[in-house]
Amino acid sequence: MTRTAKLSFYFIIFIIFGLVGLWMPLLGDDLHWGTYFGSNYFPQGIFLRYDGRYLGDFLIIAITKIKLLSFIAYGTFMTLIVFLVQKIRDQIKAPKSLGLVSSSLMTIAILIAPKIIFQQILGWHSGFANYVPSVVFPLFMLYLVLKNYDQEVHYYRTIIILIFLASIMAQFFAEHVTVLNCFNSVLVWIFLRKHFGTEFKKILNWILLGNFIGAFLMFINGAYLKILFGKDSYRSVSGSNKTDTMISYFKTQFTPRTLITVGILLLIFSLFVIWYSTKVKDVKLRIANLSLLLSGFVVITPFLVVSPFGARCMFATYVLFSTIVTINIDLLTDTYEKYIFPVFALMALVLGVRADLIARNYGQTFNMQIEYSQYQNTIDSKNQYYLQYQDTHYIWLTTLIQDDPNFAQLYIKNNNRNKIPINYYDWVDVQDQLQNKHFANRNDYMKAFNKGILEKVKLIQQKEKQKQ
């Protein structure tokens, strides 16, 4: 019964995040990766001089080309994060009931992430592909440390090989997490090795070797020499491109009052975690809290000098700090698990359905944008009408659709027409008017839709003239 309940829970989590990936639109770089650039990226050797995110780039190409793979990737990696957080908690203390409180809380934490992070992680396929999978290995490493702390655990040769391969492949997603993995493996090897059994000591050696092999393979990429010598127009390691470093990003994106408030809260959080960890008797909890806190700061430190920096770069820190909160709440309320789990699970489900509906709305708008643009390619007109999104709160839309060169190259036949944006509520109103009407084929529907758009534009222009 317990096993079935757990499988059902994680299956629902998988579906929730999978649908977000399936329905979210392709934006900006996504269209770039999903078409001509992505098709030539590996065959023409572009990857040798672009960056060392070999697996991340491969995943971007895959999920922007095939919707089913986007569904699978979003569902798999997000569920893995949620699952690993629960496994970390379980290694500290065995749960009294199902053992899904941490999973529920972590799901909630991801779904209520600040909009600036949500936009670039769940609302942007290119951001997801590099920054979400990269978080898996640091959590997995912590799980292994806690599982093997002061006890001998037997591992089959196949498992050892898979762990070694994972330690290499984990380095091919995001540079700052690659550095973190090396940092963590060295730290564990130096300070905790004596607490492990004979088998895991050998595995730790393989992890250390794998992390450094992966880091070497990443950073020998030709792109990093250009970056190092300041010859890359987009990326920098000196901080010379000051508008894109972490500090400059915070200054431009937030008010001084907000930065001070967040800084104070972060300081209080850090000091409290350190104080609380020194007071608890459970050594594993202490290790978990302090390692997660340290990793959260280490992983973001490179962006003091590395640019560009964006909200996506904060995702790893957000997950690591959220894990601290999650596992400690779970452990403190352990006695009441069977009462609070349904509440947290229901909250996760409601937030998940909400995220799916948001993604579905964006996806439907994107599909209609494409279909209407392609229809306009078949008619004579001096104007090109662009359907707008309801909002951009949860998607990473750096360029409006009418100004997006990637969208234009793929879906616009004549880019010299007058570009006229159509408000979301105006074109949806046209859709609603056509909803109960019957059309022989889709082309007839688009003809009627276009007629409705023209009438809307005419009506808006008349109202503007009356105001004048």
N, C-alpha and C positions, 0 to 999 in steps of 0.2 A: 504493500500500500504506500509506504513512504517513498520507495523508488519510483513508483508510478506518479505520485504527486510531484516529485522533483522534476522528472522528465517532462511532465505536462507544463510545469511552471516555466522551465527553460525553453520549451518549444514555443510558448506564448511570447516570451521575451524575444526569441528569434524572429517570430512573425512580425512583431511590432516594429523592430528596427529594420527588418528586411523590407517591409512595405515603405518605410521612409526612403530607403535606397532606391526602391523600384519607382516611386512616384516623384521624387525630387527632380526638378528640371536640370538640364545640362546648361551650365552658365560659363561664359568667358572661356577660360582655359580648358574647361571640359570639352567644348566643341572642338578646340584645337587638338587635344589629345585623341578625341574620339574619331577623328577623320584623317586628313592627309598627313599631319605631323606624326600622329601616333602610328600610322601604318608604315611610315619610313624610319621610325625611331631606332629600332633594332636592326632591320635589314641593311640600312645605309650607315650603320655605325655611329649614329648621332649620340648614342648613349655614352660613348667613350670620352666625349668632351662636354657633355651637358651637366651631369652630376652623378654621384655614386649611389643614388637611391634606386638601384636596379630593380628590386622587387616592388618597391612603391610605384615606380613608373610603369612597370609591367601591369600592376593592378589597376592603375588609372586607365590605361589603354583598354584593359579587359572590361571594366565596369562601365566605361563610357561608350563602348561599342555594343555590349550585350546586356540588356536590361535584367535578364535572369541572373547574370553574374553579379550585378549590382545588388540585387535582392539577397543573394547568398552571402556576399561579402559584408554588407551592412549587418545582416543578421548574425553571421558567424563571429565577427570580431567584437561586436558590442556584447554579445552573449558571453564570449570568452572572458572579457573584462569583468562582467558581473559575476560569472562563475568563479573566477580566480580570487576575487575579493572575498567571496563566501568561503573558499577553501583556505585562505589565509586565516580567517576568523576561526574556522574549525580546527586548525592546527594549534591555536592558542588554547582553546577549550572546546571540548565536544558539546554540541548543542543538545538541549534536552528534548527537543521535538523534531520538526522537519529540518530545521537548519536552513531557512531561506530568508531570514530577516535581513541579513547583510546584503543579500542579492536584491531584495526589494528596495532597500534604502539606496543602494548604488544605482539601480535603475532610475529611481526618482531623481537622484543627484545629476545624472546625465541629462535627463529630460528637462530639468529646471536650470540647466547651465545658463549662465549669462548669455543674452542674445548674441553678443559679439563673438562668443565662442561657438554657440550653436550654429550661427551662420556659416562659419568657416570649417566646421567639422561635419555636421549632419546636412547642412544646406549647400554643400559644395563638394562634389565628388572628388575633385583633385586634392582638396584639403583632407578629406576622409582617408584617402588611399595611403597617404604617408604618415599622418599623425595619429590615427587610431590604432592600426596594427603595431606600430612601434611601442605602444604602451604595454603590450601584452607581456613581453619578456621581462621587464623589471618586476612586474607583479609575480610572474612565474618564478623568478629567481628568489624572491622573498618567500614564496611558498616552499620552495625546496630547502631553503635555509631553516625555516621553522620546522619542517617535517623531519629534518635530519639532526636537529640540535640535540645533543646529548643522547643520541640513540643510534643504533646500527640498523640500517635499512638495506635490504637486498635489492639489487637492480639487475634485470636481465640485460644481456649484451645489446639486444635490439634497442632497449630503452636508452642505454648509454649513448649509442650511436645517434639516436634521434635527438637527444639533448645536445650533443655536440654540434650536429647540423643546425639545430635551432639557434644555438649560440652564435653561429656564423650568419645565418640568414636574417636574424633579428637586427643585424647591423646595416641592412640595405633599405632602410625606410626614411629615417630622419637623422640628420647629423648630430643634433644635440642629444638625442636619446642614444645614439651610438657611443658618444663620449660618456654618457651616464652608465651604460652597461659595462664599459671598461673600468670606470671608477668603482662601481659596485663590486665587480668580481675581484678587483685588487683589494678592496677594503675587507671583503669577506675572507679572502685568502689570508690576509695578514692578521686580522683580529679574532676571527671565529673558527679558523681551521681546526684548532685543537679540540673543539667541541663536537666534531663530526666523527662518524665511524670510518673505518678503513675504505669502504667502497665509495662513500660520498667524497672523501678526500681526493680520490682519483677522478671522480666526476667533476669536482671543482677545478681540478687542473685542466681538464678538457674544456670546461666552460671558459676559463681564463684564456686558454689558447684560442678557442673558437672566437671569442669576442675580439681579441686582438688581430686575428686573421681577417675577420670581417671588417674591422675598422681599417686595416691596411688596404684591403681590396676596395673599400669605399673611397678612401682619401688619395689613392694613387690615380684616381680619375683625373683626366686632363683639365677639367673645369676648375679644380681647386688651386692649381698653379696660377691660373689667370686671376682667380680671386685673391690669392695671396699677394700677388704683385700689383694689385689694383687695376687690372686690365679688363675686369668684368663690369659691364654697364649696369647690371642689376644687383649683384651681390658684392659684399665687402666684409673683410675681417678686421679692418683697422678702425672702423667707426667713422671713416671719412664722409660717408654718405649719411650725414647726421639726421636727416629727416626720417630715416628708416630704422634707427637703432631703438632698443627697448625704451630707454629713458625719453627719447624724443617722441616716440609713439605715445607714451603715457601723457606727456605734456600737451600733445595736440588733440588727443582723444578725450581727455578728462579735465575737469576743472581742478584748480589747486585744492579746493575744499574736498572734493571727492578723493583725490590722491592722498591727502592727509588722513582722511577718515579710514580709507582702505589700509593705508600703511599702519595706522595705529591698531586696527583690528587684526591685521596680520601679525604684528608684533605681540599683541596679547595672546593670540592663538598659539604662536610659536613658543612663547614663554610658558604658557599653561601646559602645552603638550610635554615640554621638557620637565617641568615641575611634577606633573602627574605621573610621567613615566618613571621618574626617580622614586616615587612613593609606592608604586604598585609592586607587589611581591612576585608577580608572574614575569619571569625573565623573557619569555617569548613575546609577551605583550610589549614589554619595554623595547625589545629589539625591533618589533614591527613599527611601533610609534616613531622611534627615533630614526630608523632607516628611511621610513616614508617621508618624514619631515626633512631630513637631510637631502634625500633624492629630489624632493620637490623644489628645493632651492638650487641644487647643483644643476639640474636639467635645464633651468632657465638662465643660469649665469652666463653662458656663452653669448647671449644676446646683448650683453653690455657692450660688446665690441663687434658682434656679427650683425649684419643687416642683409636683407630686410627682416623686420620683425612684424608679426601680425598676431591677432587674437588666437589663431590656430596654434601658435607656439606656446600658448599657456595651457593647452589641453592636458598635457602630461602632468603638469603641476596641479591642475584642478582635480584630476583623477586621483593622484597620490594623496593630496590633502583630504579629498572626499573619503578616501579609503580609511584614513585615520578616524574621521568622524563616524563613519559607518560602523566599523568594527567595535569601537568603544561604546557607542550607543547600544549596539547589539549585546555586548557583554554585560553592560550595566543593567539592561532590562531582561537578562537571560531568564529570570524566574517567571516572567510574564509573556514568554515567547508565544505561547499558543493563543494568547489574547490579542497581542499587538500585530502578529504576522498578517492576519486577515485585513487589518486596517491598512498596513503599509502595502500589501499586495494589491488591494483595491485602488489605492492612490496611484501606484505604478501603472495599473491597467488603465485608469482614467486618463492619466497624463500620456500614456502610450497611444491611446485611441485619438486623443487630441492632436498629438504630433503626426499621426497618420493622416488625419483629416486636413491638417495644414499642408502636409506634403502633397496630398491628393489635389488640393486646390491649386497649388503652384504647378503641379504636373499637368493638370487639365488646361491651365492657361498657356503653358509652354506648347502643348500639342496644338492648341487652337492658333497660337501665333504662327506656327509652322504651316498649318493647313491653310490659313487665310493668306499668308505671304505667298504660298505656292499658287493659290487661286489667282491672286493679283498678277502673278507672272503671265497669266493667260489672257489678260484683258488690257485694253488700251486705256491708259490713265496718266495724267500728269502728276498724280499724287500717289504716295505709298503710305498706307495706314498701318500703324503698329499698335497691337493690343497690349495694354499695360497690365502688370500684376496688381492684385488687390493691395498689396503692400510688399515691403522687402525686409520685414522684421526678422525672418528666419532663413533667408537665402543670401548668398554672397554675390550680390549684383553690383559689380564695380562700374559697369557701363550700362546705360539704358539701352534697351533692345534696338532702338532706332540708330544708336551710335556704335553698336557692336560690330566690328569688322568681321569677326568669325561667323556671326549669324548671317550677315549680309553675303559673305562669300558662299555660304552653303544654301541659302534659301531665297535670296533676292536676285532677280534677273537684271533689273535696271536700278542701280543704286544712285542714279542721278535724278530720280523723281523727288518731288517735294515730300519731306518726311513729316508725317502728321501723327502724333501719338493719340490713341483713343483711350479715354479713361475707363478703368475696369468696370465701374458700375454702368457706364453707357453701353459697352458692348455686351455685357451680361444681360442687360435689359433687352437688347435685340434678341439674344438667345432665348430669353423667356417668352418673348412674343411669338417665336417660331416653334416653341416646344410642342404644342398640340397640333401643329399642321403636318400634313403628309406630303412627302416629296418622293418623286420617282427614283432619284439617286442622290448621291452626296453632292454632285456638282450643282444640282438644282438648289439644294439646301444652301450651298455657299453663295450662289447667285442671289438668293433671297437675303442671306445674311449681309452680303455686301451692299445690297439696296438699303437695308435697314441702317447700316453704318453711314452711308451717304446722307440719309435723311437726318440722322443724329447730328452729323457735322453741319448740315444746312441749318438745323434748328439752333445749334449752339452759336453759329455765326450770326444768325438773326438776333439772338438775345444780346450778343456783344455789341451789335450795331445800335440796338435800342438803348443800351447803357451809355453809348457815346452821345 
